[in-house]
Amino acid sequence: MKLNAEKRERLGTSASKQARRDNKIPTIIYGRDIETTPVLVDRKEFDDILRKLGRNAVFNVVLDGKEIRVLIKEISMSALKPEVYNVELNALTKGQKVTVEVAVVIHGAEEIKEGVVTQPLTEIEIETEPGNIPTEITYDISELVIGDTVAVSDLVVPENVEVLTEPETTVVMVSAPRLEEEPATDDEVAEPEVIGEEEE
């Protein structure tokens, strides 16, 4: 896929606000062999790429008639509404490896009839060439029982992908459910003791 971009003629807060009103996203393109360049991209075009290719999308930006191979490096979201606010694109060079975060998706939780499934880690950091970036890393937990844990080292990643997250980091755990204390019955509630009352 391709994303059309135009160089920014005006910089600053007011110019950025106007660009967003015009359905443009202020964007920065940078890399080893390219000068850092502020550009504007069409919001609909970028949203389409994000929806179809995902957060770690690799695609071509068309700028001044030239195509630049890029990776989405950073996306800032608006604090006021669910839309992209700013974007950083990393221009890639041949043979360059990149560092990205990839989602860890678990399957089979519905098969665990006893125990509570907790996933403290939802993403891992990896390093690989842009063409090898997996969409997600999956793990089947259907055979886990209470007391079992899954660490980063247990995950299976594609060939030529190096995991940078510490291998002993816990991804998933299955723990025993907490037992709720039963409320005391009327018979178990002690009568209040009256102090200071004299017998007649």
Backbone bond lengths (Angstrom), bond angles and torsions (degrees), N, CA, C in turn:
res aa  C-N    CA-C-N  psi(-1)  N-CA   C-N-CA  omega(-1)  CA-C   N-CA-C  phi
1 M - - - 1.461 - - 1.527 110.61 -
2 K 1.325 115.27 156.85 1.458 120.86 -179.07 1.525 110.41 -124.65
3 L 1.327 114.17 147.75 1.459 121.61 178.17 1.513 108.38 -125.13
4 N 1.318 116.70 120.91 1.463 120.86 178.82 1.521 110.40 -79.35
5 A 1.330 115.68 138.33 1.465 120.78 -179.49 1.527 109.36 -135.12
6 E 1.320 114.80 152.87 1.467 120.69 175.87 1.519 108.31 -130.60
7 K 1.319 116.88 141.85 1.462 120.35 179.79 1.530 110.20 -65.38
8 R 1.318 114.65 142.42 1.458 119.56 178.83 1.526 109.69 -78.88
9 E 1.304 115.32 125.19 1.459 120.46 178.02 1.523 110.67 -86.54
10 R 1.326 116.09 -29.66 1.467 121.46 -179.42 1.520 109.37 -124.35
11 L 1.331 115.96 136.00 1.455 121.79 178.53 1.532 109.22 -114.47
12 G 1.310 115.78 170.76 1.467 119.12 178.43 1.515 112.05 109.96
13 T 1.328 115.18 168.76 1.466 121.92 -175.70 1.519 113.15 -62.24
14 S 1.324 117.06 -46.98 1.463 119.64 -177.45 1.526 111.63 -64.97
15 A 1.339 116.15 -37.91 1.469 119.82 178.43 1.522 110.70 -67.00
16 S 1.335 116.35 -38.56 1.463 120.16 178.94 1.518 111.21 -65.57
17 K 1.330 116.41 -41.73 1.463 120.31 178.34 1.525 111.04 -61.27
18 Q 1.337 116.39 -42.46 1.455 120.13 179.36 1.524 110.66 -64.68
19 A 1.339 116.63 -40.39 1.465 120.49 179.03 1.533 110.70 -60.78
20 R 1.326 116.67 -42.43 1.467 119.83 179.33 1.521 111.27 -65.82
21 R 1.312 117.01 -36.87 1.479 119.92 176.15 1.520 110.91 -63.50
22 D 1.330 116.23 -28.37 1.474 121.79 178.77 1.527 111.66 -89.25
23 N 1.355 116.65 14.17 1.472 122.56 -179.97 1.526 112.71 62.59
24 K 1.331 115.22 35.94 1.456 122.20 173.00 1.535 109.09 -112.10
25 I 1.323 116.70 150.79 1.458 121.24 178.06 1.518 109.23 -112.27
26 P 1.336 118.94 120.58 1.467 120.87 174.01 1.525 109.50 -61.73
27 T 1.320 116.00 128.39 1.469 121.41 -172.14 1.520 109.94 -138.31
28 I 1.326 115.45 147.16 1.467 121.50 175.50 1.529 108.45 -116.81
29 I 1.345 116.58 132.43 1.461 121.82 173.01 1.520 107.78 -112.33
30 Y 1.341 116.72 127.67 1.459 120.31 179.00 1.528 109.11 -145.25
31 G 1.325 115.91 162.82 1.460 119.74 179.55 1.514 110.87 176.56
32 R 1.337 115.74 -178.24 1.464 121.22 -176.97 1.523 111.92 -64.17
33 D 1.334 115.67 -42.74 1.463 119.74 -172.03 1.528 112.73 -111.22
34 I 1.314 116.37 24.59 1.454 119.06 -179.26 1.528 109.12 -141.65
35 E 1.308 115.34 141.97 1.460 119.55 176.58 1.526 108.73 -73.25
36 T 1.324 115.97 139.62 1.470 120.17 178.71 1.522 109.47 -56.37
37 T 1.334 115.96 124.22 1.459 120.75 -171.73 1.519 111.01 -129.25
38 P 1.343 118.29 119.07 1.467 120.75 173.62 1.526 109.42 -78.38
39 V 1.320 116.01 130.66 1.464 120.79 -179.42 1.519 109.66 -136.86
40 L 1.328 115.36 172.41 1.456 122.61 171.44 1.522 108.43 -119.84
41 V 1.339 116.33 138.77 1.467 120.50 176.96 1.527 108.44 -125.94
42 D 1.317 115.28 152.99 1.456 121.15 -179.87 1.529 110.01 -70.59
43 R 1.324 116.37 130.57 1.464 120.50 -176.55 1.534 111.94 -61.32
44 K 1.317 117.82 -45.23 1.459 120.63 -177.94 1.531 110.76 -62.90
45 E 1.342 117.30 -42.92 1.459 120.48 179.72 1.536 110.74 -61.75
46 F 1.335 115.97 -43.73 1.466 119.26 -179.23 1.527 110.91 -66.98
47 D 1.327 117.03 -43.09 1.463 120.38 178.97 1.527 111.23 -60.69
48 D 1.333 117.26 -37.04 1.465 121.11 177.94 1.527 110.77 -63.39
49 I 1.333 116.50 -43.86 1.465 120.94 178.98 1.519 110.39 -63.68
50 L 1.326 116.23 -44.33 1.465 120.86 -179.54 1.523 110.84 -62.10
51 R 1.319 116.98 -41.06 1.459 120.98 -179.02 1.533 111.65 -69.79
52 K 1.321 117.97 -39.36 1.457 121.35 -174.80 1.529 112.96 -84.95
53 L 1.335 117.48 -36.25 1.471 120.79 -173.20 1.519 113.17 -105.77
54 G 1.339 117.83 -19.44 1.456 119.30 178.44 1.517 113.39 92.97
55 R 1.342 112.92 176.51 1.470 121.49 -173.97 1.529 113.01 -62.98
56 N 1.325 117.66 -31.95 1.471 121.63 -179.18 1.528 111.72 -100.32
57 A 1.313 115.45 37.61 1.462 120.60 -176.36 1.529 112.45 -65.51
58 V 1.336 115.14 140.22 1.463 122.93 171.31 1.525 106.82 -116.49
59 F 1.328 116.41 125.42 1.461 120.19 -175.76 1.522 108.81 -155.90
60 N 1.328 117.11 -179.72 1.454 122.40 -179.01 1.532 110.89 -104.40
61 V 1.323 115.26 134.49 1.464 121.51 171.21 1.521 107.90 -101.67
62 V 1.321 115.97 131.15 1.470 121.08 177.50 1.522 108.14 -98.65
63 L 1.347 115.63 115.01 1.462 121.43 -177.94 1.525 108.80 -134.51
64 D 1.311 116.32 121.62 1.471 122.04 -179.29 1.522 111.47 53.93
65 G 1.336 116.17 39.09 1.457 121.05 177.01 1.517 114.54 80.45
66 K 1.320 118.31 -1.95 1.468 121.47 179.69 1.528 109.76 -110.70
67 E 1.329 115.38 148.58 1.460 120.32 179.43 1.523 110.08 -101.97
68 I 1.315 115.28 133.46 1.471 122.28 179.88 1.521 107.92 -121.00
69 R 1.334 115.96 124.19 1.468 120.36 177.87 1.527 108.56 -78.00
70 V 1.341 117.00 124.17 1.449 120.04 -174.67 1.529 111.82 -133.22
71 L 1.325 114.15 161.50 1.457 123.78 173.14 1.521 107.52 -123.55
72 I 1.327 116.85 137.66 1.467 119.69 174.90 1.525 108.33 -67.88
73 K 1.316 116.21 118.81 1.464 120.97 -177.77 1.524 111.69 -99.82
74 E 1.312 116.76 -38.35 1.466 119.32 -177.33 1.525 109.22 -151.84
75 I 1.329 114.70 137.39 1.464 120.99 174.38 1.518 108.16 -126.42
76 S 1.321 117.08 125.38 1.463 121.93 175.81 1.522 108.16 -105.33
77 M 1.335 115.45 130.68 1.452 120.29 -179.07 1.530 110.21 -98.72
78 S 1.307 115.77 152.02 1.459 121.30 177.61 1.523 109.81 -67.85
79 A 1.327 115.70 142.11 1.463 120.30 178.01 1.529 111.43 -80.72
80 L 1.320 117.11 -13.73 1.459 121.01 -174.87 1.519 113.55 -100.95
81 K 1.343 117.61 -28.19 1.461 120.21 -179.53 1.527 109.36 -152.17
82 P 1.325 117.13 159.33 1.469 120.68 -174.84 1.526 113.44 -76.94
83 E 1.321 117.01 72.91 1.451 120.68 177.23 1.525 109.80 -146.11
84 V 1.330 115.14 157.48 1.462 121.53 -179.51 1.521 109.70 -68.81
85 Y 1.337 115.83 134.27 1.467 122.42 -176.35 1.528 111.23 -101.59
86 N 1.343 116.40 -50.87 1.468 122.97 177.63 1.518 108.77 -140.63
87 V 1.336 116.08 157.54 1.462 121.31 178.97 1.521 109.59 -137.46
88 E 1.339 115.65 141.75 1.463 121.76 171.01 1.527 108.07 -116.83
89 L 1.333 116.09 129.46 1.459 122.16 180.00 1.520 109.44 -117.91
90 N 1.321 115.94 130.25 1.459 122.00 179.31 1.531 109.39 -95.93
91 A 1.335 116.69 113.66 1.462 121.13 177.21 1.528 108.80 -71.91
92 L 1.326 116.97 128.03 1.459 122.11 -172.87 1.526 111.73 -96.49
93 T 1.328 114.45 149.72 1.459 120.74 172.70 1.519 108.79 -115.07
94 K 1.323 116.75 159.01 1.452 121.18 -176.52 1.531 110.68 -61.07
95 G 1.326 115.43 129.98 1.462 120.83 178.34 1.514 114.72 81.99
96 Q 1.316 116.86 -1.23 1.469 120.56 -178.27 1.527 110.59 -72.49
97 K 1.311 115.64 136.05 1.460 120.44 172.82 1.517 108.88 -95.42
98 V 1.312 115.71 150.08 1.459 120.42 -178.48 1.528 109.49 -126.52
99 T 1.327 115.04 154.96 1.458 121.58 176.81 1.521 108.64 -109.60
100 V 1.331 115.96 123.76 1.468 120.61 -178.63 1.523 109.36 -139.63
101 E 1.324 115.55 165.64 1.456 121.69 173.74 1.518 108.98 -104.75
102 V 1.347 115.23 133.79 1.463 121.18 -177.37 1.527 109.05 -121.49
103 A 1.321 116.05 139.20 1.458 121.05 -178.18 1.532 111.23 -68.92
104 V 1.331 115.83 142.44 1.460 122.58 172.19 1.526 106.77 -104.67
105 V 1.324 116.40 118.74 1.464 122.05 -176.68 1.521 108.97 -113.11
106 I 1.333 117.08 125.71 1.461 120.86 179.90 1.524 109.81 -99.20
107 H 1.340 115.17 146.61 1.461 122.22 177.26 1.532 108.64 -126.09
108 G 1.314 116.20 154.57 1.461 120.81 173.72 1.507 115.23 91.65
109 A 1.313 118.48 8.06 1.470 120.59 -179.01 1.521 111.01 -61.57
110 E 1.340 116.28 -31.02 1.467 119.77 -178.76 1.529 112.34 -67.84
111 E 1.356 117.64 -16.95 1.467 121.75 179.43 1.524 112.07 -81.48
112 I 1.312 116.97 -13.84 1.464 120.32 -179.03 1.522 108.16 -87.66
113 K 1.328 115.77 103.42 1.460 120.89 -174.65 1.529 112.14 -82.59
114 E 1.335 116.11 -29.35 1.455 119.52 177.54 1.525 108.52 -118.89
115 G 1.298 115.90 144.38 1.455 119.23 179.56 1.513 112.27 101.06
116 V 1.311 114.07 158.90 1.471 121.99 -179.55 1.520 108.63 -112.13
117 V 1.333 116.39 124.67 1.468 122.14 -179.14 1.524 109.31 -90.08
118 T 1.335 115.84 127.23 1.461 121.79 177.20 1.523 108.54 -126.45
119 Q 1.323 116.49 135.92 1.463 121.36 178.25 1.522 109.53 -120.17
120 P 1.341 117.81 90.13 1.466 120.39 -178.46 1.523 113.97 -72.03
121 L 1.345 117.13 -19.75 1.472 120.10 -178.99 1.515 108.89 -121.93
122 T 1.329 116.95 118.95 1.468 121.01 -177.55 1.525 112.88 -107.83
123 E 1.340 117.82 -9.45 1.464 121.37 178.58 1.522 109.56 -141.53
124 I 1.331 116.35 149.75 1.457 121.13 172.21 1.527 108.84 -124.34
125 E 1.318 115.44 153.43 1.459 120.84 179.02 1.522 109.19 -94.78
126 I 1.314 116.40 131.90 1.460 120.66 -179.43 1.524 110.50 -130.98
127 E 1.337 115.54 162.83 1.461 121.73 173.43 1.516 108.09 -129.09
128 T 1.323 116.12 131.08 1.454 120.83 -179.42 1.529 108.93 -166.96
129 E 1.317 116.08 177.21 1.461 119.84 173.71 1.530 108.97 -77.66
130 P 1.317 117.30 150.39 1.466 120.66 -174.54 1.531 114.36 -52.66
131 G 1.312 117.35 -36.33 1.463 119.65 -178.61 1.511 114.31 -73.39
132 N 1.340 117.29 -9.90 1.473 120.71 -178.01 1.523 113.21 -102.89
133 I 1.317 118.70 2.70 1.460 120.61 -175.53 1.534 109.72 -66.89
134 P 1.328 118.16 119.06 1.471 119.62 177.82 1.521 110.76 -75.37
135 T 1.315 115.93 151.23 1.463 120.19 177.68 1.518 110.32 -66.54
136 E 1.352 115.91 -38.67 1.457 122.04 179.66 1.525 108.68 -162.93
137 I 1.319 115.77 163.21 1.463 122.26 174.03 1.520 106.85 -110.81
138 T 1.330 117.66 125.91 1.459 120.70 -176.96 1.524 111.25 -109.05
139 Y 1.335 115.06 154.28 1.469 120.43 177.20 1.530 108.16 -147.86
140 D 1.344 115.39 132.54 1.461 121.81 179.88 1.523 109.08 -91.96
141 I 1.341 116.28 117.67 1.467 119.95 -177.95 1.526 112.58 -106.40
142 S 1.323 117.20 12.15 1.466 120.29 -172.92 1.521 113.46 -61.98
143 E 1.335 119.14 -23.26 1.459 122.11 -178.27 1.526 112.97 -94.05
144 L 1.316 118.36 -0.12 1.461 120.87 -178.01 1.528 111.21 -72.65
145 V 1.326 115.56 150.81 1.461 121.86 176.67 1.527 108.15 -127.14
146 I 1.335 115.55 174.11 1.456 120.84 -178.89 1.536 109.89 -57.11
147 G 1.317 115.70 130.51 1.457 121.58 -179.16 1.512 114.08 99.05
148 D 1.328 117.69 -13.78 1.468 121.18 179.71 1.531 110.77 -77.89
149 T 1.325 115.41 148.21 1.457 121.66 173.92 1.528 108.97 -135.31
150 V 1.313 115.40 155.30 1.465 122.50 175.41 1.514 107.32 -120.67
151 A 1.325 116.74 125.33 1.462 121.99 179.25 1.527 109.99 -102.31
152 V 1.309 116.15 167.40 1.462 121.09 178.24 1.522 110.81 -56.64
153 S 1.327 116.72 -36.02 1.468 121.00 -179.25 1.527 112.57 -65.00
154 D 1.340 117.85 -17.90 1.466 121.54 179.56 1.525 112.55 -83.40
155 L 1.317 117.19 -13.85 1.464 120.79 -178.08 1.525 110.95 -74.71
156 V 1.320 115.64 144.67 1.464 121.65 177.12 1.521 108.54 -103.36
157 V 1.324 116.40 120.48 1.461 120.94 -178.75 1.530 109.12 -114.33
158 P 1.334 117.26 158.56 1.463 120.42 179.75 1.530 111.91 -61.51
159 E 1.317 114.87 160.54 1.465 121.05 177.43 1.529 109.96 -62.27
160 N 1.316 116.09 146.33 1.469 123.70 179.07 1.531 112.81 69.29
161 V 1.331 115.63 20.34 1.466 120.68 174.32 1.527 107.87 -114.54
162 E 1.326 116.49 123.47 1.460 121.26 178.97 1.529 109.49 -102.19
163 V 1.330 115.76 127.41 1.460 120.81 178.77 1.524 108.82 -86.97
164 L 1.329 116.95 126.46 1.466 122.08 -178.13 1.529 112.55 -97.42
165 T 1.313 117.19 -20.53 1.461 120.78 178.36 1.529 109.03 -66.43
166 E 1.328 116.91 142.77 1.461 121.32 -178.89 1.528 110.77 -54.32
167 P 1.345 118.03 129.60 1.463 121.06 -173.17 1.526 114.90 -63.56
168 E 1.343 117.54 -26.87 1.463 119.17 -178.32 1.531 113.05 -85.33
169 T 1.321 118.00 -1.24 1.460 121.18 -179.09 1.537 110.24 -63.95
170 T 1.325 116.61 132.57 1.463 121.62 -178.67 1.527 110.90 -75.72
171 V 1.321 115.13 130.21 1.460 121.18 177.68 1.531 110.39 -98.17
172 V 1.322 115.64 -48.51 1.468 121.59 -177.24 1.521 108.79 -138.85
173 M 1.329 116.44 146.59 1.462 121.04 173.12 1.521 109.29 -141.48
174 V 1.340 114.35 151.51 1.463 120.61 176.03 1.520 107.28 -118.70
175 S 1.306 117.02 118.06 1.460 121.59 -177.18 1.520 110.57 -118.76
176 A 1.325 115.62 161.36 1.462 120.67 178.47 1.519 109.84 -70.37
177 P 1.326 116.86 141.67 1.469 118.47 178.26 1.517 110.97 -66.80
178 R 1.315 115.96 146.42 1.463 120.44 178.20 1.514 109.89 -74.78
179 L 1.323 116.13 134.01 1.460 120.98 178.99 1.519 109.26 -85.32
180 E 1.324 115.35 127.72 1.449 119.51 179.10 1.522 109.87 -85.12
181 E 1.319 116.41 135.40 1.455 120.61 178.10 1.527 109.74 -71.43
182 E 1.351 114.52 134.41 1.455 119.36 179.29 1.519 109.30 -74.81
183 P 1.317 117.42 139.21 1.472 119.26 178.89 1.517 111.06 -65.86
184 A 1.309 116.84 146.84 1.464 121.09 -179.21 1.515 110.54 -66.26
185 T 1.358 115.67 141.75 1.461 120.38 178.30 1.515 109.74 -80.44
186 D 1.333 114.87 169.51 1.462 119.21 -179.81 1.520 111.63 -60.01
187 D 1.357 115.54 -35.02 1.459 119.33 -177.91 1.518 111.71 -69.26
188 E 1.367 115.28 -25.38 1.457 119.26 -175.77 1.526 112.60 -88.54
189 V 1.340 116.07 -9.30 1.456 119.60 -179.00 1.515 108.97 -81.35
190 A 1.311 117.24 119.23 1.461 120.88 -176.92 1.510 110.85 -71.82
191 E 1.376 114.32 143.30 1.453 119.41 175.49 1.521 109.29 -69.52
192 P 1.322 118.36 137.96 1.468 119.67 178.95 1.522 110.47 -66.63
193 E 1.309 116.96 139.30 1.463 122.28 179.94 1.515 108.96 -85.17
194 V 1.357 115.13 130.38 1.463 120.39 -179.94 1.516 107.98 -91.26
195 I 1.295 117.53 122.61 1.456 122.70 -176.88 1.517 109.55 -106.20
196 G 1.324 114.66 135.09 1.458 119.35 173.69 1.506 114.42 89.07
197 E 1.351 118.67 4.46 1.459 120.24 -179.93 1.527 108.96 -87.80
198 E 1.326 117.89 126.23 1.455 121.47 -178.72 1.523 110.45 -93.82
199 E 1.345 113.34 147.38 1.457 118.91 176.63 1.513 108.95 -77.06
200 E 1.316 118.65 144.66 1.465 122.43 177.98 1.530 110.18 -88.47
